[in-house]
Amino acid sequence: WIGGGGGGGGGGETTEPSSSPPPPLVQGESMTALCRIRHLQPLFGCDVVWDRINARYIVKFHKPIRAVTPGQVVAIYVGKSGLICLGGGPIWDRGLSYHERGLDLPDLDQLHPSGNNDLSLGNK
């Protein structure tokens, strides 16, 4: 149901859906889902909201994600006994980074790994 848009780091937006958003989003509620922004990246939790005024989706990650960049693609999944990909789209906006907010970085165990090949977080 996500068409030509995207999601973003700590918060981002997507553009028009290719079909009607799921009922919770149409009713102005958020929807909890799983997503990823990199190939081979483990799935992580997010909340998806439909911004009716600007006709786009807003994706808020449950944990900080490193280096979210416009042009990457967010893929959104749901499912309890099997995953269903609801759709995805390019990221065109992101939330403020820790640096931009003037905050200290969280401990490494509080960051979500960037991917299975991300050795910067001690994954080997």
C-alpha positions, -999 to +999 in steps of 0.1 A: +000+000+000+030+023+001+035+037-034+062+062-044+073+074-010+097+063+018+102+063+056+129+077+077+154+076+105+137+083+138+109+096+116+105+102+079+078+105+053+064+086+023+042+099-005+009+088-020-001+052-014-007+030-044-040+018-028-060+026+003-041+027+036-050-001+061-081+008+083-061+018+114-042+044+094-073+057+077-089+062+111-059+083+122-043+057+144-007+043+141+001+008+131+030-012+145+051-030+119+085-043+111+108-026+086+143-024+072+162+001+052+192-020+041+196-053+023+204-081+049+195-057+078+176-074+106+140-063+108+132-037+135+101-023+150+084+008+138+052+027+139+035+039+107+011+069+106-008+082+076-004+120+074-037+130+057-028+167+054+004+161+035-008+128+019+022+108+030+033+081+055+055+088+086+076+059+098+090+062+134+116+036+144+115+020+178+153+021+182+179+045+167+190+035+133+225+046+120+229+066+088+194+068+075+198+086+042+173+101+016+173+079-014+174+046+006+142+025+005+122+015+035+103-018+033+074-024+057+063-058+070+036-072+093+027-107+104+029-130+135+033-165+120+048-153+087+058-120+072+038-101+047+055-072+029+030-043+028+052-022+005+080+003+006+093+033-010+123+057-011+132+077+019+130+114+012+132+129+047+146+118+080+144+128+116+172+147+134+203+128+143+217+127+179+244+151+168+218+176+154+199+173+186+230+179+207+226+145+224+252+119+234+251+087+215+234+058+233+253+027+243+260+004+214+235-022+227+208+005+224+215+010+186+200-013+160+227-029+139+230-015+104+231-050+088+245-084+091+278-071+078+281-041+102+313-047+121+312-013+137+289-026+164+310-057+173+290-081+151+314-107+137 
